[in-house]
């Protein structure tokens, strides 16, 4: 962001925000060293998840650092070459109000990944599982933030807008609420890789590896698979965004296992 500051809106303000966040991180580490408080330990374990939405918002203008413009033309060319069509448009033929509502709920379930598993691990005193979960989820998200700069995209909901049939998806309650949230809080340029897919699958893989009841693992996998379909059906991501999100999740989980194995040794 600093190197491409001429292409980044509010670059000076963002640089100061990152510096303030770095100071907070170092302050938590220093305080934990001299004050072994369980409450502070929990704050230190969870603040990366709390900061992720703020960093996601900052990654919108930051995504323009390398190219200075959105590059949906590149993604559309890739998808046309690979599929000889645009999968987002093909899914429009399946659109119905009940399906749209169900997949909008699935898309919105992503926000629970930041709350329910960490709360469960804390309640059960599973601190090692909590640290692995936070590390994997944040690695996936932060890798996505770097990806946004490599290929900043507006997404199919904008790039393919004139070609969709129906021109808009309609649900009942969840769909309009989710659409309003995306319109107000989803910055342009934050599509590739899909942070929804990357974060959700990194979280799901950590839950699979943790000592949690099998029904919870099955529910996590089913919810994450539906979310992966929802990001494309709801027109927020290209198929290749979702595929890149899966690869990012795998890389984040691999790095987490390597880093936590080193710490255990």
Secondary structure, 3 states (H helix, E strand, C coil): CCCCHHHCCCHHHHHHHHHHHHHHHHHHHHHHHHCCCHHHHHHHHHHHHHHHHHHHHHHHHHCCCCCCCCCHHHHHHHHHHHHCCCHHHHHHHHCCHHHHHHHHHHHHHHHHHHCHHHHHHHHCCCHHHHHHHHHHHHHHHHHHHHHHHHCCCCCHHHHCHHHCCCCCCCCCCHHHHHHHHHHHHCCCCCCCCCHHHHHHHHHHHHHHHCCCCHHHHHHHHHHHHHHHHHHHHCCCCCHHHHHHHHHHHHHHHHHHHHHHHHHHC
